[in-house]
Amino acid sequence: MSDLRTSPLDTVHRSLGARMVPFGGWDLPVSYPAGTIAEHMACREGAALFDVSHLGTLEMSGPGAFDILQNVLGNDLRRIGPGRAQYTHLLDEGDASVLDDIIVWWLADKRFWILPNASNNAAVVEALPGSLDLGATRALLALQGPDSRAVLGQVSPEAAAVGRFRAAEVAWGGTTLTVAGTGYTGEDGVEIAVADEAAEPLWEALTSLGAKPAGLGARDTLRLEAGLPLHGRELGAGITPLDAGLGWAVGWDKEEFRGRAALETALERGVTRRLRGLSVEGRRPPREGQPVLRGGEQVSVLTSGNISPVLGHGIGLAFLPTAVQVGEPLSIDQRGTEVPAEVVDLPFVG
């Protein structure tokens, strides 16, 4: 018997013919019969609906909640306020590696939701004493794409009105939706937490109005086109926010946060590599781990790669030496074939 966790929408996914795969300890849909490219383009051109219930959801509340989050997480909550959301990091105290990248929803004066990646949930719980794990009591949906708010507005105008990187609770159908203007696709949209028992009615309401079910495959190609890092590839052991070009998410004006001393040391030492985008010729998909060559010499490996459905050719991410400039020609070793590539600004699309 599998010990994988399942979403409250597991039966719905299977009834739709989803191809299920293990991911982060969960059994999740990677695609539906329409296929990953169709799901990807639905998000770029219309509205796509993702089940992201595998993401963690922790709640911290009370008079000490702000101080704990401020002292542990890397970004500065003073940059925002109640009713807002913020991207932040949990750093390793020893070398400032990004142990997890996290979204914080500041729902009320002394009440916060913290959303870790699925595989890092336990580590974030440990780092935040007093946090309450809500993951088993709610489903989490991501409605993304240029038509997402128009679709959602027919279900809940109040939810559709929650702006980008805003957060709010709204009433719907006898329950409460916790909504934030966040996502992982490079498109406008919202993420919606809903009680388990109301997840299926909400999913059906949104898909009946034209939102297309989309799986992990499309979510990955969308975030790659948007140049967004994935923990375990562009973030993780040995990778600081400075390496990943995420220094803007560091609260240097704070007196303290976990990993600050190590990050200051890294800053003083100087960044020697930087996460960059690579535009790769042809339609042969570049893949994680393939060598990146400069003048025939290996200078890096791809951390992520695939065909861009929008651009119609390969794209990839890699940590390149800081001496490598945007516009510089490189190449990718694709199983013995050297394929031309060019360093480009991120995002690839958007």
C-alpha positions in Angstrom: 0.0 0.0 0.0 1.3 3.5 -1.0 2.2 5.8 1.8 1.8 8.8 -0.5 -0.5 11.6 0.7 -3.5 12.5 -1.5 -5.3 15.7 -2.2 -8.9 16.2 -1.2 -9.4 16.4 -5.0 -7.8 13.1 -5.7 -11.1 11.5 -6.8 -11.8 14.4 -9.1 -8.3 14.1 -10.8 -8.7 10.4 -11.4 -12.3 10.9 -12.8 -10.8 13.4 -15.3 -8.2 10.8 -16.4 -5.2 12.5 -14.9 -1.8 10.9 -15.0 -0.7 10.7 -11.4 2.9 10.8 -10.2 4.7 10.9 -6.8 6.0 14.3 -5.9 7.2 15.5 -2.5 5.5 12.7 -0.7 2.2 13.2 -2.5 0.3 11.5 -5.4 -0.4 14.3 -7.8 -1.6 14.9 -11.3 1.2 15.6 -13.8 -1.2 16.1 -16.7 -4.7 15.5 -18.0 -5.8 14.0 -21.3 -5.4 17.4 -23.2 -1.7 17.2 -22.5 0.9 19.5 -20.9 1.3 21.9 -23.8 -2.5 22.5 -24.0 -2.6 23.1 -20.3 0.4 25.4 -20.5 -1.2 27.5 -23.3 -4.5 27.6 -21.4 -2.7 29.4 -18.6 -0.9 31.7 -21.0 -4.0 32.6 -23.0 -7.0 31.9 -20.7 -7.4 30.4 -17.3 -5.8 27.2 -15.8 -6.6 25.6 -12.5 -4.0 23.8 -10.5 -4.4 21.7 -7.4 -1.4 22.7 -5.2 -2.7 21.2 -1.9 0.7 19.6 -1.5 2.1 23.0 -0.5 2.4 23.5 3.3 0.2 25.9 5.2 1.3 26.9 8.7 -0.5 29.5 10.8 1.2 31.7 13.4 -0.9 34.1 15.5 -0.8 36.1 18.7 1.4 38.8 20.0 4.7 37.1 19.4 4.0 35.9 15.8 5.4 39.0 14.0 8.7 38.9 16.0 9.3 35.2 15.4 8.8 35.5 11.7 10.8 38.6 11.5 13.7 37.0 13.4 13.7 33.7 11.4 12.8 34.5 7.8 15.1 36.5 5.5 12.8 39.2 4.1 11.5 42.2 6.1 7.8 42.1 7.0 8.0 45.8 7.7 8.0 46.2 3.9 4.4 45.1 3.8 1.5 44.9 6.3 -1.8 43.2 7.1 -3.7 42.2 3.9 -0.4 41.7 1.9 1.7 38.7 0.9 5.5 38.4 0.7 8.1 36.2 -0.9 10.9 35.2 1.6 13.5 32.5 2.5 14.4 30.3 5.4 18.3 30.3 5.3 20.8 27.8 6.7 22.7 29.4 9.6 26.0 27.9 8.5 26.3 28.9 4.9 23.1 30.9 4.1 21.8 28.2 1.7 18.1 28.6 0.9 16.5 25.8 2.9 13.2 26.8 1.5 11.5 29.6 -0.4 8.2 30.6 1.2 5.2 32.9 0.7 3.8 34.6 3.8 0.2 35.7 3.8 -0.4 38.4 6.4 -4.1 37.9 7.0 -4.7 40.1 10.0 -2.9 42.2 12.6 -1.4 39.3 14.5 -2.3 36.4 12.2 -0.1 34.9 9.4 -0.1 32.0 7.1 3.2 30.6 5.9 3.3 28.4 2.8 6.5 26.2 2.5 7.3 23.7 -0.3 5.9 20.3 0.4 9.1 18.5 1.0 10.4 21.2 3.3 7.3 21.5 5.5 8.7 19.7 8.5 11.9 21.9 8.5 9.9 25.1 8.4 7.6 23.9 11.2 10.7 23.2 13.3 12.1 26.6 12.6 8.9 28.4 13.6 8.0 27.4 17.2 4.3 27.8 17.9 3.2 27.4 14.3 0.1 25.4 13.6 0.1 23.0 10.6 -3.2 23.4 8.7 -2.2 21.3 5.7 -4.5 18.4 6.6 -7.6 20.6 6.9 -7.7 22.5 3.6 -7.2 22.2 -0.1 -5.2 24.8 -2.0 -6.1 25.8 -5.6 -4.1 28.0 -8.0 -6.2 29.8 -10.6 -3.8 31.4 -13.1 -3.9 33.2 -16.4 -5.1 36.4 -18.0 -8.8 35.3 -17.8 -8.5 34.0 -14.2 -10.1 36.9 -12.5 -12.9 37.1 -15.0 -13.7 33.4 -14.3 -13.3 33.8 -10.5 -15.5 36.9 -10.5 -18.5 34.8 -11.6 -17.9 32.6 -8.6 -16.9 35.2 -6.0 -16.4 38.8 -6.9 -14.8 39.4 -3.6 -12.2 36.8 -4.2 -11.5 38.1 -7.7 -10.9 41.6 -6.3 -7.9 40.4 -4.2 -5.0 42.1 -5.9 -1.5 41.0 -6.7 0.4 40.1 -3.5 -2.7 40.9 -1.5 -4.4 38.5 0.9 -7.9 38.3 2.3 -10.6 36.0 3.6 -14.0 36.1 1.9 -17.2 34.2 2.4 -18.4 31.8 -0.2 -21.1 29.2 -0.2 -21.3 28.9 3.6 -17.5 28.6 4.0 -14.5 30.9 4.0 -12.0 31.2 1.1 -8.5 32.4 2.1 -7.2 34.1 -1.1 -3.9 35.6 -2.1 -2.8 37.2 -5.4 0.1 34.9 -5.7 1.2 32.1 -8.0 4.1 30.3 -9.8 3.4 30.7 -13.5 4.4 34.3 -14.4 0.7 35.1 -15.0 -1.8 37.0 -13.0 -4.0 34.9 -10.8 -4.8 33.8 -7.2 -4.2 31.0 -4.9 -7.2 29.9 -2.8 -7.3 27.8 0.4 -10.7 26.2 1.0 -11.9 23.6 3.5 -11.6 20.0 2.3 -15.3 19.5 2.1 -15.8 22.6 -0.2 -12.8 21.9 -2.5 -14.8 19.8 -5.0 -17.7 22.3 -5.4 -15.2 25.2 -5.9 -13.2 23.2 -8.5 -16.4 22.3 -10.3 -17.6 25.9 -10.2 -14.4 27.2 -11.7 -14.0 24.5 -14.4 -17.6 24.9 -15.5 -16.9 28.5 -16.3 -13.9 27.6 -18.5 -10.9 27.2 -16.2 -8.9 24.3 -17.6 -7.4 21.6 -15.2 -3.6 21.7 -15.3 -1.0 19.5 -13.7 2.6 19.6 -12.4 4.0 19.3 -15.9 2.5 22.6 -17.1 3.3 24.2 -13.8 7.0 23.4 -14.3 7.2 24.6 -17.9 5.3 27.8 -16.9 7.6 28.6 -14.1 10.6 27.9 -16.3 9.4 30.3 -19.0 8.9 32.9 -16.2 12.5 32.3 -14.9 11.3 31.3 -11.5 13.6 29.1 -9.4 12.5 25.6 -8.2 13.7 24.4 -4.8 16.0 21.4 -5.3 17.3 22.8 -8.6 17.9 26.6 -8.5 17.5 26.8 -4.7 18.9 24.5 -2.0 22.1 23.3 -0.5 25.1 25.5 -1.4 22.9 28.1 -3.1 22.4 31.5 -1.5 19.8 34.2 -2.4 22.7 36.2 -3.9 23.7 33.3 -6.2 20.1 33.0 -7.4 19.7 36.8 -8.0 17.2 37.1 -5.2 19.0 39.7 -3.1 15.9 41.8 -3.3 14.2 39.4 -1.0 16.8 39.9 1.8 15.8 42.2 4.7 19.2 43.9 5.2 17.6 46.7 7.3 16.6 44.2 9.9 18.9 43.7 12.9 18.7 39.9 12.7 17.4 37.0 10.7 18.5 33.4 10.6 21.6 33.0 8.4 22.4 36.7 8.3 26.0 36.4 9.4 26.7 33.7 6.8 25.0 35.8 4.1 27.0 38.9 5.1 30.2 36.8 4.7 29.1 35.6 1.3 28.4 39.2 0.3 31.8 40.4 1.4 33.5 37.5 -0.4 31.6 38.4 -3.6 29.3 36.4 -5.8 31.2 34.3 -8.3 28.2 32.8 -10.1 24.7 34.0 -11.1 21.6 32.2 -12.2 21.1 32.9 -15.9 18.7 32.0 -18.7 19.9 30.1 -21.8 18.0 30.2 -25.1 18.9 26.9 -26.8 18.6 26.3 -30.6 16.2 23.6 -31.9 13.4 21.6 -30.4 15.4 18.9 -28.7 14.6 19.4 -25.0 17.6 20.6 -22.9 17.6 18.7 -19.6 18.8 19.2 -16.0 22.4 18.1 -15.6 23.6 18.7 -19.2 27.0 20.4 -19.4 27.1 24.1 -20.3 30.2 24.9 -22.5 32.1 28.1 -23.1 34.6 27.9 -25.9 34.5 24.1 -25.6 35.2 24.1 -21.8 32.5 23.2 -19.3 31.6 26.1 -17.1 28.3 24.9 -15.5 25.4 22.4 -15.9 21.8 23.1 -16.5 19.7 23.2 -13.4 16.4 23.1 -15.4 15.6 22.8 -19.1 12.8 22.0 -21.5 11.1 23.2 -24.7 9.2 26.5 -24.3 5.7 26.0 -25.6 5.4 29.7 -26.3 8.8 30.2 -27.9 9.0 26.9 -29.7 12.6 26.1 -28.8 14.7 25.0 -25.9 15.3 27.1 -22.8 17.3 26.4 -19.6 18.6 27.8 -16.4 22.2 27.5 -15.1 24.5 29.1 -12.6 27.1 30.8 -14.8 30.4 32.6 -13.8 29.7 36.3 -13.3 32.1 37.0 -16.2 29.6 35.5 -18.6 27.5 38.3 -20.1 24.0 38.4 -21.5 24.2 37.9 -25.2 27.2 35.7 -25.0 27.2 32.5 -27.2 27.6 29.2 -25.3 26.6 25.7 -26.0 24.9 22.7 -24.3 26.3 19.2 -24.5 23.1 17.2 -25.2 24.4 13.6 -25.0 27.4 14.2 -27.1 25.9 16.7 -29.4 27.0 20.3 -28.9 24.0 22.6 -29.4 24.3 26.4 -29.6 22.8 28.5 -26.8 22.8 32.2 -25.9 22.7 33.8 -22.5 19.5 35.9 -22.2 17.7 38.0 -19.7 15.0 36.5 -17.6 12.1 35.9 -17.8 12.0 34.1 -21.1 8.3 34.9 -21.4 6.5 37.7 -19.7 
